[in-house]
């Protein structure tokens, strides 16, 4: 009984955090009724136990007799501002990140499977999960998920989506965006271009919020190790990207002092350096460090080499971080040895005397200056701790698809087909942010089931269960069914008045 009382005291804080975030978005809507529909659909997401569609949300709210067309116009007329909602979430996240600490974001491509060949934004893409020797195809919409990674707690982080940027190929069905009658066609772009657009947007939002001097740490996978992306990287941005094991790297060109007396064009490259995989055969120069990763101390064997410049990219100074492979034991009842493959990362360097406002891309004067001392933009322990947190984006993808049904809203309008997906992602971010504000990361708010005695952090399923329990304490959301009685007359009476949202959605 005491445990239940403690839970009841904590539940309203969760709902209050959600309502506070919804109130912060009030300025995005031109009319109060639009805001009410947005708030209602968010509540409907909590109590919709079937497919996550607009009509299922209306049924969960008990609005089965209303006209549904106005609710669909949130998407078809562009009344939901996806970029504006992301800006609100970013400003709210600044209360959890100190100005002296880096603001960490991650990007990753994600596909929303579709069965239609005419739905806006769809195209044929390589199917995931098929054999590497015979790749299949699937019909899907391609987006780039841009997420804020919360500060580390016990080696854990959370990926809270800020933007869900379309990255449709050139052969995709034409899609539209815009508000009201201002409709524009979404231009085709590659995945790294959409990711770069997101990072530039974050940099602009940080500058507008008074965080112009704050570092922006960007975590990305190997698909973002592109020459044009390195060239367009915004200032005060640190890119940590996985690179190929055979990446061609070169030493810095000789300084002006070393070239004294030489005639001709200054060289753009120095001597060719070892390929990233070749450093694994070097026996000296390795360092070992214990890093807390997802609640477990892991011994990492690493080395930092550089500074280097990439082939066809002489103006960007980079450091190479090599994580050596290892073998560790997994499992308790039936332990097995798991082989961890080595990883290679590139990170942009900064001058040792770096001051904010100094251009990081020194292509025009790198070869003509004296020796410049280069260093990592952040301490190596900080970089090692964040390298493994990009996996949180994959966790978010699974939760968004399995628990909130991203892509299940039935919208065929060229704008709604895209905006409805972004809406579902925003709902997930809203709920996850409210849970993070209330519980943190590692705090377990509810009593874990007997089969989950070693839960280290709460899941999205726990979060939804807590929201429903908190709202069910309110008489307006309380279920009409009670299994504690054997009086069938009372049961018939309760069924007769079962207009409750959760009761209807549960098909009582």
C-alpha positions as CSV (number, residue, x, y, z in Angstrom):
1,X,0.0,0.0,0.0
2,X,2.8,2.4,0.8
3,X,4.4,1.7,-2.6
4,X,1.1,2.4,-4.3
5,X,0.8,5.7,-2.5
6,X,4.3,6.8,-3.5
7,X,3.5,6.0,-7.1
8,X,0.3,8.0,-6.9
9,X,2.2,11.0,-5.6
10,X,4.7,10.8,-8.5
11,X,2.2,10.3,-11.3
12,X,0.8,13.8,-11.5
13,X,4.3,15.2,-12.0
14,X,4.6,13.1,-15.2
15,X,1.3,14.5,-16.5
16,X,2.3,18.0,-15.4
17,X,5.5,17.7,-17.4
18,X,3.6,16.7,-20.5
19,X,1.1,19.6,-20.1
20,X,4.0,22.0,-19.6
21,X,5.6,20.9,-22.9
22,X,2.2,21.2,-24.7
23,X,1.7,24.7,-23.3
24,X,5.2,25.7,-24.6
25,X,3.9,24.9,-28.1
26,X,0.8,27.1,-27.8
27,X,2.4,29.9,-29.8
28,X,2.6,27.7,-32.9
29,X,-1.1,27.7,-33.7
30,X,-3.1,30.5,-35.2
31,X,-6.4,29.4,-33.5
32,X,-7.2,28.0,-30.1
33,X,-9.3,25.2,-31.6
34,X,-6.3,23.9,-33.5
35,X,-4.3,23.8,-30.3
36,X,-7.2,21.9,-28.6
37,X,-7.2,19.3,-31.4
38,X,-3.5,18.9,-31.2
39,X,-3.6,18.3,-27.4
40,X,-6.6,16.0,-27.8
41,X,-4.8,13.8,-30.4
42,X,-1.7,13.6,-28.1
43,X,-4.0,12.2,-25.4
44,X,-5.6,9.9,-27.9
45,X,-2.1,8.5,-28.7
46,X,-1.9,7.4,-25.1
47,X,-5.2,5.5,-25.1
48,X,-5.3,4.1,-28.7
49,X,-4.5,0.4,-28.3
50,X,-5.1,-0.5,-31.9
51,X,-3.5,1.0,-35.0
52,X,-2.2,4.5,-34.5
53,X,-4.5,6.3,-36.9
54,X,-6.4,9.5,-36.6
55,X,-9.8,7.8,-36.4
56,X,-8.5,5.4,-33.7
57,X,-7.4,8.4,-31.7
58,X,-10.9,9.9,-32.0
59,X,-12.4,6.6,-30.9
60,X,-10.1,6.6,-27.9
61,X,-11.4,10.1,-27.0
62,X,-15.0,9.0,-27.3
63,X,-15.5,11.2,-30.4
64,X,-17.0,8.5,-32.7
65,X,-19.9,10.7,-33.7
66,X,-18.0,13.8,-34.7
67,X,-16.8,15.0,-38.1
68,X,-13.2,13.8,-38.6
69,X,-12.3,16.0,-41.6
70,X,-11.2,18.9,-39.4
71,X,-8.7,16.6,-37.6
72,X,-7.2,15.4,-40.9
73,X,-6.8,19.1,-42.0
74,X,-4.0,19.3,-39.3
75,X,-1.9,17.5,-41.8
76,X,-3.4,18.1,-45.2
77,X,-3.4,21.9,-44.7
78,X,-0.1,22.0,-42.9
79,X,-1.5,23.4,-39.6
80,X,1.0,21.4,-37.6
81,X,4.4,23.2,-37.8
82,X,7.0,20.5,-37.6
83,X,10.0,22.9,-37.7
84,X,8.4,25.1,-35.1
85,X,7.7,22.2,-32.8
86,X,11.3,21.1,-33.1
87,X,12.5,24.6,-32.2
88,X,10.3,24.5,-29.1
89,X,11.7,21.2,-28.0
90,X,15.3,22.4,-28.6
91,X,14.7,25.5,-26.5
92,X,13.2,23.4,-23.7
93,X,16.2,21.0,-23.9
94,X,18.6,23.9,-23.1
95,X,17.5,23.8,-19.5
96,X,19.1,20.4,-19.2
97,X,22.4,21.2,-20.9
98,X,25.0,23.6,-19.4
99,X,26.4,26.3,-21.7
100,X,29.9,25.0,-21.0
101,X,29.1,21.5,-22.0
102,X,28.7,20.4,-25.7
103,X,25.2,20.1,-27.1
104,X,25.1,16.6,-28.5
105,X,23.0,15.6,-31.5
106,X,22.9,12.5,-33.7
107,X,21.5,11.8,-37.2
108,X,20.6,8.5,-38.8
109,X,18.5,7.5,-41.8
110,X,15.3,5.7,-41.2
111,X,12.8,4.2,-43.6
112,X,9.0,4.1,-43.2
113,X,7.7,1.0,-45.1
114,X,4.8,1.7,-47.4
115,X,2.7,-0.6,-49.6
116,X,1.5,2.1,-52.0
117,X,3.3,2.9,-55.2
118,X,1.6,6.3,-55.5
119,X,1.9,7.6,-51.9
120,X,3.9,10.9,-51.8
121,X,7.6,10.4,-50.9
122,X,7.7,6.7,-51.6
123,X,10.3,5.0,-53.8
124,X,12.1,1.7,-54.2
125,X,14.9,1.4,-51.7
126,X,17.2,-1.5,-50.8
127,X,15.4,-3.7,-48.3
128,X,16.9,-4.1,-44.9
129,X,17.5,-7.5,-43.4
130,X,18.1,-9.3,-46.7
131,X,21.2,-11.2,-47.6
132,X,24.2,-9.1,-48.6
133,X,24.8,-11.3,-51.7
134,X,21.2,-10.7,-52.9
135,X,19.8,-7.4,-51.8
136,X,16.0,-7.0,-52.1
137,X,13.9,-3.9,-52.6
138,X,11.1,-2.4,-50.5
139,X,8.7,0.5,-51.0
140,X,9.3,3.1,-48.3
141,X,9.7,6.8,-47.4
142,X,13.2,7.8,-46.4
143,X,13.8,10.3,-43.6
144,X,16.7,11.5,-41.6
145,X,16.1,11.4,-37.9
146,X,17.8,14.3,-36.1
147,X,17.8,13.8,-32.3
148,X,19.1,15.5,-29.2
149,X,21.1,13.1,-27.0
150,X,20.5,13.9,-23.3
151,X,23.5,14.2,-20.9
152,X,24.9,11.0,-19.8
153,X,23.6,9.3,-16.6
154,X,25.2,6.0,-15.6
155,X,26.6,5.6,-19.1
156,X,23.1,5.9,-20.6
157,X,21.5,8.6,-22.8
158,X,18.2,9.1,-24.5
159,X,17.7,10.1,-28.1
160,X,14.8,12.6,-28.2
161,X,13.8,13.5,-31.8
162,X,14.0,17.2,-32.8
163,X,13.4,16.9,-36.5
164,X,12.4,14.3,-39.0
165,X,13.8,15.6,-42.2
166,X,12.6,14.1,-45.6
167,X,15.4,12.7,-47.6
168,X,13.5,11.5,-50.7
169,X,15.4,10.2,-53.7
170,X,15.0,11.8,-57.1
171,X,12.7,9.0,-58.3
172,X,10.4,9.3,-55.3
173,X,6.7,10.3,-55.8
174,X,6.5,14.1,-55.5
175,X,5.6,15.3,-52.0
176,X,4.7,18.7,-50.7
177,X,5.2,20.9,-47.7
178,X,4.0,24.3,-46.5
179,X,1.2,25.9,-44.6
180,X,-2.2,26.9,-46.0
181,X,-2.0,27.7,-49.6
182,X,1.8,28.1,-49.6
183,X,2.5,24.7,-51.0
184,X,6.0,23.8,-52.3
185,X,7.4,20.5,-53.6
186,X,9.9,18.8,-51.3
187,X,13.2,18.7,-53.2
188,X,15.0,15.4,-53.6
189,X,18.2,15.1,-51.6
190,X,20.7,12.6,-50.3
191,X,20.8,11.4,-46.7
192,X,23.9,13.3,-45.7
193,X,22.4,16.5,-47.2
194,X,19.3,16.2,-45.0
195,X,21.5,15.5,-42.0
196,X,23.6,18.6,-42.8
197,X,20.5,20.7,-43.1
198,X,19.4,19.5,-39.7
199,X,22.7,20.3,-38.1
200,X,22.8,23.8,-39.6
201,X,19.3,24.4,-38.3
202,X,20.4,23.3,-34.8
203,X,23.4,25.6,-35.0
204,X,21.1,28.5,-36.0
205,X,18.7,27.7,-33.1
206,X,21.6,27.6,-30.6
207,X,22.9,31.0,-31.8
208,X,19.4,32.5,-31.5
209,X,19.0,31.2,-28.0
210,X,22.2,32.9,-26.8
211,X,24.4,29.8,-27.1
212,X,26.7,31.0,-29.9
213,X,29.8,29.9,-28.1
214,X,28.6,26.5,-27.2
215,X,30.1,23.5,-29.1
216,X,27.7,21.4,-31.1
217,X,28.8,17.7,-31.1
218,X,27.4,15.7,-34.0
219,X,27.5,11.9,-34.1
220,X,27.0,10.1,-37.4
221,X,27.6,6.8,-39.1
222,X,29.8,6.1,-42.1
223,X,27.4,7.3,-44.7
224,X,28.1,10.9,-43.6
225,X,31.9,10.7,-44.2
226,X,31.5,12.6,-47.5
227,X,33.9,15.2,-48.8
228,X,31.2,17.8,-49.6
229,X,29.8,17.5,-46.1
230,X,33.2,18.2,-44.5
231,X,33.5,21.3,-46.6
232,X,30.1,22.7,-45.5
233,X,30.4,21.8,-41.9
234,X,29.2,24.8,-39.8
235,X,31.5,26.6,-37.4
236,X,31.7,25.5,-33.8
237,X,30.5,22.1,-34.8
238,X,32.4,18.9,-34.0
239,X,31.7,16.0,-36.3
240,X,32.5,12.5,-35.1
241,X,31.9,10.1,-38.0
242,X,32.8,6.5,-38.6
243,X,35.1,6.1,-41.6
244,X,36.3,3.4,-43.9
245,X,39.2,1.1,-42.9
246,X,41.0,2.0,-46.1
247,X,40.5,5.8,-46.1
248,X,43.3,7.7,-47.8
249,X,44.9,10.1,-45.3
250,X,47.8,12.4,-45.7
251,X,50.0,14.4,-43.3
252,X,49.8,18.1,-43.3
253,X,51.7,20.0,-46.0
254,X,55.1,21.4,-45.1
255,X,55.0,24.8,-43.4
256,X,56.3,28.0,-45.0
257,X,59.5,27.7,-42.9
258,X,60.2,24.1,-44.1
259,X,59.7,25.2,-47.7
260,X,62.1,28.1,-47.5
261,X,63.9,28.5,-50.8
262,X,61.6,26.2,-52.7
263,X,59.8,27.6,-55.8
264,X,56.5,26.6,-57.4
265,X,53.0,26.0,-56.1
266,X,52.8,25.1,-52.4
267,X,51.8,21.4,-51.9
268,X,48.3,20.6,-50.6
269,X,49.3,17.3,-49.0
270,X,52.2,15.9,-47.0
271,X,53.3,12.3,-47.1
272,X,50.7,9.7,-47.2
273,X,49.8,8.2,-43.8
274,X,48.9,4.7,-42.9
275,X,45.4,3.6,-43.7
276,X,43.1,3.3,-40.6
277,X,43.2,-0.5,-40.7
278,X,47.0,-0.5,-40.9
279,X,47.3,1.1,-37.4
280,X,45.9,-2.1,-35.9
281,X,49.3,-3.9,-36.7
282,X,51.2,-1.3,-34.7
283,X,52.1,-2.7,-31.3
284,X,53.1,0.6,-29.6
285,X,51.1,3.7,-29.1
286,X,47.9,2.1,-27.7
287,X,46.1,3.4,-24.6
288,X,43.6,1.6,-22.4
289,X,40.9,3.3,-20.5
290,X,37.8,2.2,-18.6
291,X,34.6,3.8,-20.0
292,X,31.1,3.6,-18.5
293,X,28.9,2.4,-21.3
294,X,25.2,1.6,-20.5
295,X,25.8,0.9,-16.8
296,X,28.9,-1.3,-17.4
297,X,32.6,-0.4,-17.2
298,X,34.3,-1.5,-20.4
299,X,38.0,-1.5,-21.1
300,X,38.7,0.3,-24.3
301,X,41.9,0.0,-26.2
302,X,42.4,3.1,-28.4
303,X,44.9,5.4,-30.1
304,X,44.6,8.9,-31.6
305,X,46.6,9.6,-34.8
306,X,47.0,12.8,-36.7
307,X,46.5,15.5,-37.6
308,X,45.7,14.5,-41.2
309,X,44.0,15.7,-44.2
310,X,41.7,13.6,-46.4
311,X,42.2,12.9,-50.1
312,X,40.5,15.6,-52.2
313,X,39.9,17.6,-49.0
314,X,43.1,19.5,-48.2
315,X,41.4,22.3,-46.2
316,X,40.0,20.2,-43.4
317,X,42.3,19.1,-40.6
318,X,41.2,15.8,-39.0
319,X,42.2,13.4,-36.3
320,X,41.8,9.6,-36.5
321,X,40.5,7.7,-33.5
322,X,41.0,3.9,-33.7
323,X,39.2,1.6,-31.3
324,X,40.8,-1.8,-31.1
325,X,38.8,-5.0,-31.3
326,X,38.2,-7.0,-28.2
327,X,36.6,-10.2,-27.0
328,X,34.2,-10.1,-24.1
329,X,31.8,-12.5,-22.4
330,X,28.1,-12.1,-22.7
331,X,25.3,-14.0,-21.0
332,X,25.2,-15.5,-17.5
333,X,23.4,-18.9,-17.7
334,X,25.1,-19.8,-21.0
335,X,28.0,-17.4,-21.4
336,X,29.5,-16.9,-24.8
337,X,32.4,-15.0,-26.1
338,X,31.5,-12.1,-28.3
339,X,34.0,-10.6,-30.8
340,X,33.9,-6.8,-31.0
341,X,35.3,-5.5,-34.3
342,X,37.6,-2.5,-34.4
343,X,36.1,0.9,-35.3
344,X,37.6,3.9,-37.0
345,X,36.4,7.5,-36.5
346,X,37.3,10.9,-37.9
347,X,36.9,14.1,-35.9
348,X,37.7,17.6,-37.1
349,X,40.6,19.3,-35.4
350,X,40.9,22.8,-34.0
351,X,43.9,25.0,-33.4
352,X,45.4,24.8,-30.0
353,X,44.9,28.5,-29.6
354,X,41.3,28.3,-30.9
355,X,39.0,31.2,-30.2
356,X,35.3,31.3,-31.1
357,X,34.7,33.0,-34.4
358,X,38.0,31.7,-36.0
359,X,37.2,29.8,-39.2
360,X,38.0,26.1,-38.8
361,X,38.3,25.5,-42.5
362,X,41.7,27.0,-43.3
363,X,42.0,25.7,-46.8
364,X,43.1,29.1,-48.2
365,X,46.0,29.7,-45.9
366,X,46.9,26.3,-44.4
367,X,49.7,25.7,-46.7
368,X,51.1,29.2,-46.5
369,X,51.3,29.6,-42.7
370,X,53.8,28.5,-40.2
371,X,53.3,25.5,-38.1
372,X,49.9,25.4,-36.4
373,X,49.4,23.3,-33.3
374,X,46.2,21.2,-33.7
375,X,44.3,19.4,-31.0
376,X,41.1,17.5,-30.4
377,X,38.1,19.8,-29.9
378,X,37.1,17.8,-26.8
379,X,39.0,15.6,-24.3
380,X,39.4,12.1,-25.5
381,X,37.5,10.6,-22.4
382,X,34.5,12.7,-23.4
383,X,34.6,11.6,-27.0
384,X,35.0,7.9,-26.1
385,X,32.0,8.2,-23.8
386,X,29.8,9.6,-26.6
387,X,31.0,7.3,-29.4
388,X,28.7,4.5,-28.3
389,X,25.6,6.7,-27.7
390,X,24.6,6.9,-31.3
391,X,23.0,3.5,-30.8
392,X,20.2,5.3,-28.9
393,X,18.9,6.5,-32.3
394,X,18.4,2.9,-33.3
395,X,16.5,2.3,-30.0
396,X,14.3,5.3,-30.8
397,X,13.5,3.9,-34.2
398,X,12.4,0.6,-32.7
399,X,10.2,2.3,-30.1
400,X,8.6,4.7,-32.5
401,X,7.6,2.0,-34.9
402,X,6.6,-0.7,-32.4
403,X,4.9,1.4,-29.7
404,X,3.6,4.5,-31.4
405,X,3.1,3.1,-34.9
406,X,5.0,5.7,-36.9
407,X,3.7,5.6,-40.5
408,X,0.3,4.0,-39.6
409,X,-1.8,7.2,-40.0
410,X,-3.8,6.8,-43.2
411,X,-3.2,10.1,-45.1
412,X,-2.9,10.3,-48.9
413,X,-2.6,14.1,-49.4
414,X,0.9,15.1,-50.7
415,X,1.5,17.1,-47.6
416,X,-0.3,14.9,-45.1
417,X,1.7,11.8,-46.2
418,X,4.8,13.4,-44.9
419,X,3.5,15.6,-42.0
420,X,1.6,12.7,-40.5
421,X,4.8,10.8,-40.0
422,X,6.5,13.8,-38.5
423,X,3.5,14.2,-36.2
424,X,3.9,10.7,-34.8
425,X,7.6,11.3,-34.2
426,X,6.9,14.6,-32.5
427,X,4.4,12.8,-30.2
428,X,7.1,10.3,-29.3
429,X,9.5,13.1,-28.6
430,X,6.9,14.8,-26.4
431,X,6.2,11.8,-24.3
432,X,9.8,10.8,-24.0
433,X,10.8,14.4,-23.0
434,X,8.1,14.4,-20.3
435,X,9.4,11.1,-18.9
436,X,13.0,12.4,-18.9
437,X,12.0,15.6,-17.1
438,X,10.2,13.6,-14.4
439,X,12.3,10.6,-13.9
440,X,15.7,11.2,-15.5
441,X,17.2,8.2,-17.3
442,X,18.0,5.5,-14.8
443,X,15.3,6.0,-12.2
444,X,12.7,3.2,-12.3
445,X,9.4,4.9,-11.5
446,X,7.2,1.8,-11.3
447,X,7.6,-1.5,-9.6
448,X,9.1,-3.8,-12.1
449,X,7.4,-7.1,-12.9
450,X,8.9,-10.3,-11.3
451,X,10.4,-11.2,-14.7
452,X,12.2,-7.9,-15.0
453,X,14.1,-7.6,-11.7
454,X,17.3,-6.1,-13.2
455,X,15.9,-3.2,-15.3
456,X,18.4,-0.4,-15.4
457,X,16.3,2.2,-17.1
458,X,12.6,2.7,-17.9
459,X,11.3,1.8,-21.3
460,X,8.7,3.4,-23.6
461,X,6.2,0.7,-22.5
462,X,6.8,1.7,-18.9
463,X,6.3,5.3,-19.8
464,X,2.9,4.7,-21.6
465,X,1.8,2.6,-18.7
466,X,2.6,5.4,-16.2
467,X,0.8,8.0,-18.3
468,X,-2.3,5.8,-18.5
469,X,-2.3,5.1,-14.8
470,X,-1.9,8.7,-14.0
471,X,-4.8,9.7,-16.2
472,X,-7.0,6.9,-15.1
473,X,-6.8,8.4,-11.6
474,X,-8.9,11.3,-13.1
475,X,-12.6,10.5,-13.1
476,X,-12.9,11.7,-16.7
477,X,-10.5,9.0,-17.9
478,X,-11.3,6.3,-15.4
479,X,-12.5,3.0,-16.9
480,X,-16.1,2.1,-16.4
481,X,-15.4,-1.6,-15.9
482,X,-14.5,-3.0,-12.5
483,X,-13.8,-6.7,-12.0
484,X,-14.2,-6.5,-8.2
485,X,-18.0,-7.1,-8.2
486,X,-20.2,-10.1,-8.8
487,X,-23.4,-8.1,-9.1
488,X,-24.4,-8.4,-12.8
489,X,-27.0,-5.7,-12.4
490,X,-24.1,-3.3,-11.5
491,X,-22.1,-4.6,-14.3
492,X,-24.9,-3.9,-16.8
493,X,-25.2,-0.4,-15.4
494,X,-21.6,0.2,-15.8
495,X,-21.6,-1.0,-19.4
496,X,-24.6,1.3,-20.2
497,X,-22.6,4.3,-19.2
498,X,-19.3,3.3,-20.6
499,X,-18.5,6.5,-22.5
500,X,-15.0,6.5,-21.1
501,X,-12.2,6.9,-23.6
502,X,-10.0,4.1,-22.4
503,X,-12.9,1.7,-22.0
504,X,-14.1,2.4,-25.6
505,X,-10.6,2.0,-27.1
506,X,-10.1,-1.2,-25.2
507,X,-13.3,-2.5,-26.8
508,X,-15.0,-3.2,-23.5
